[in-house]
Amino acid sequence: MPMQDRRDAGSAQGRTVLSAPEQRVRDQACSFRLKVAIAALAALVMLIVAAGAALVGLYAGIVSQLPVLNARIHSERAEPIRIYDAGSPPVLLTEIGSRYASEPLQVANLPDPLINAALASVDQDFLVRGSLDLNTVARTLLAEIRGTAADTASPITLGFIRQAYVRGTTHSRPQLYETALAYRLEQAWSKKRIVTEYLNTLYFGDGAYGVAAAAESYFGKDVDSLSAAECAFLLAVALHPSPPALRTYPESSLRARDAILNRMFQLNFLDGPALQEALADPLSFSTQPEPTVSHCPAWADLIERQLVKRYGVARVLRGGLAVYTTLQLPIQEMAEAAILEELALPGDPVGALLAIDVDNGTIVAMAQTQSGEREDVFFTPHEAPELYFPIALGTAFTYGVSPLATYECQDGSIILADAAICGDTTVYTKLTQQVGWDVILRTGAPFKAPDSSASEQSGMMDDVIPPALTIMDGGALYVPLAAGGRQPSSSQSAAMLGTTQLPTVVRVESLDGSFSDQATISWDQILDEQSAYLVEEILAQTASIVPAFSNLNFRVAGQASAVSSASGAWFVGFANGLLAVVWVGFPDGATFANMEGGLTRAEILPAQIWANFMKRALADRPTYQSDVSKTGQWCQVVICSSSGDLASSGCPKTRTLMVPESLAPSDICRLHARPVAETTTTTETVPTTSATVPSLAGLTPAEAEARLVTLGLAISVTVGAPGEQPGRIVAQNPAAGASLEPGRTVAVIVQGAPPTTVTTLTAPTTVTSTTLPPSASTSSTNRH
């Protein structure tokens, strides 16, 4: 049968009949595809095996690094920790050791109120949740390879292992290391034991390591004798990143405790009557022992807390560390003397002073009256909305609002700069409504994360109460205003202010030389330089009206808070590269009204303490004589406080300001200008009399305007280049001797202010990092 006939026959039966050569080609193609598939499958299997082996090897490597679990962390420090100042050579400030020695809490002695407070504070489901399994470890392993985060162990388990084993060490795979250690821990220990050891490794401040030492420190009793209210209080102390003055400010103590008690009630750990009984507990604290430090107890407490935060309880309790800090003992002693000079009378308030070197952003003094409670007074929030005014200004300037913009107030219109200098809250309210209080808070966010309580209504500042400020917050808030818009942050231990970091530690070394941790400081440009300088100019004029500064030989820029009988009083200011925050107030519920001198004395106390301190601290520094360090072209202008234009001879109130040339007005105030002489008109044609333009060279715009008005002429002003006669007319058009009809305008050019000779800090647009020298002493250059 012919080939075509065979194909037709095959097709008729539903299949294709191929010739022998065609069949061989098809068989070879199928065989090749099969071999390729087998090879690909083999490669995939090998890849999976290799990946699995890599994962197993990675996990095995991590497991081989895990320490032997040993929870015996006693509250006694084996060796002292030596804290030095920033001098050259460094001065030993103190050697700190544990104030309270006690055996760790045993699992069998863990009282129910304490474990319930821990669960309500950290992880309510910890006891009923299953132990960590290998699936979680595998997910963490894959997340580490992908570079993503993964859900790991409970915060209680992680909190314990970080304090006991992780902090102060470095690992290439930290998330996997923690998870592997947590897995081993939860497989080997009961949940109650983990909670117990977690409580044994918390730092409760006041030199108390572990809950047993804390019970002795705060209440003078054993753990099993603690009430529910006392247990809640201790957890609030340990978990707060920077606890308020817990002993000396009862209201702060009670709020911290009550939040946990209410959470315990919601979780059925307390019934209604038990909750009410706990909330009514007044918290009677035991008497504190005398501090064992020889210098600066507040500073020693702060540094100790930061060491725990960075290196963990286990490492700090081993001791044997030399800590070189940024505090400068001579400046510290000046601060202490300045406070005691004003607060030595019976019934006087507590005073505190924080000093910061603007050049490197470090804390150089942290002084207080002896009635203060270690570092607590520096971390207790106080309402002071006026201290946010400069931040509102800086934000507004950044968003294009001019300092010469006019706003309506009770007395008519007023320029923004004048309202800021006078503290006009009506204008600030309108400004915050214009810019948005949320935008202002975001500008302040690098200093301190806003508190949820900021939503309370107040009728001021866009109907929002700004977050309460601690003394540390106040310092951090103003550093960028004094440093050209830059904010510092430290790689080392720093003052704990939410997201804010004020560097406090230069270097930490072990006494045997086996360990060293050097700090670096980074600077972020969080406010543009021009806006920061504008705020500084306004703050300088705000401070110039304070009587305490009248005899100072340096320029002060700062802001005071309003004083009421029930609140503290503030002054925050900077001069010659040094910033200081002064607060005075009553931690025991007394008021300024009960103080000798009353509110009148309270209003001058912070500024007077500030002036006393600065006169001492700046005595050996070159006198700061220039207005402000500026970049670019700036000029000095005399402004009508009502219109924002150049002041005329008829303006009732004027303000002299340094502003960028781009913001300088060119028009004379028309609101208060003398009327131009009018030409008499009749039914007959009267020839117009021309006026001869006089010479205006060397006059001020106001003097020139007075001459021209008598001739029936107007004036327009342009600010020119800087020169030796700022504010004086150097050119005019038409020239002197020309004839002009009444009502015409003479244009003049006024010479700008000469550039300042003061060297300025270069404000980078990107983050820069510098390593602190062994001695972070204050420099006398680059002052703002």
Helices and strands as residue ranges (DSSP letters): H 3-12, H 20-65, E 81-84, E 92-96, G 107-109, H 112-121, H 134-146, H 155-161, I 162-166, H 174-188, H 191-200, H 211-219, G 223-225, H 228-239, H 250-266, H 272-279, H 297-311, H 313-318, E 321-325, H 329-342, E 350-357, E 362-368, G 374-379, G 385-388, H 389-398, E 406-409, E 412-415, H 416-422, H 425-435, H 437-444, G 452-455, H 471-482, E 486-490, E 494-497, E 500-503, E 505-510, E 516-518, E 520-525, H 529-544, G 547-549, E 557-560, E 569-575, E 578-585, G 592-594, H 598-617, E 634-640, E 654-660, G 661-663, E 691-692, H 701-710, E 714-722, E 729-733, E 739-740, E 745-752, E 768-771
